Structures are given as C-alpha cells and as structure tokens.
Amino acid sequence: MLEAIKLSKRYKGSYNGATSLDSLDLKIEPGEVFCLLGANGAGKTTTINLFLNFIERPPVRRRSRGWT
C-alpha cells in the first residue's frame, strides 16, 4: 500500500516560494494500477520524487507497504 495524507510541498527560496503540492490525499492498494495525470506544473513529478525520497519530505503522516 502507498498512502499520503495531506501531503504538501512548498519550495523555499527557489521558484519564488511556489507550492508544488497542496494537501494531497492518496491511497493506492496492493495490486492497483494508478496513473497521475495533470497539466505542466501540477505536481506529478514532485509527488513521485517525495515517495522515492529523491527530495526532502515535509513532516507528514505517510505509509508505504504498511510502514509509517
């Protein structure tokens, strides 16, 4: 399972303090196929990068495969 609760990301300093994600709630159960669709700048890549720990996560509640 992959889950995000109120996931947000705001870039400080760069991008003029732009908010890339604003309170995303997402839950993907085992075996589900999920696709992120959206316009340029909608936060799709940021969402994936946060889950993969490629960029620093804000302190939020999140779970991946049952781990918190």
C-alpha angles and dihedrals in degrees: 000000000000117000138174124184118195091338111184135170126192120180112223118209097355124073089022091283093303121182109230097179127022118195099321115189112195134163123179117182124212111279095021121125112218131186127195112215127179148118124284109291095021094124102255096131092040090054093053092043091052092052091048092047092239089132129031114274124222114237103275139135110269138156135198120184090347096307118123 
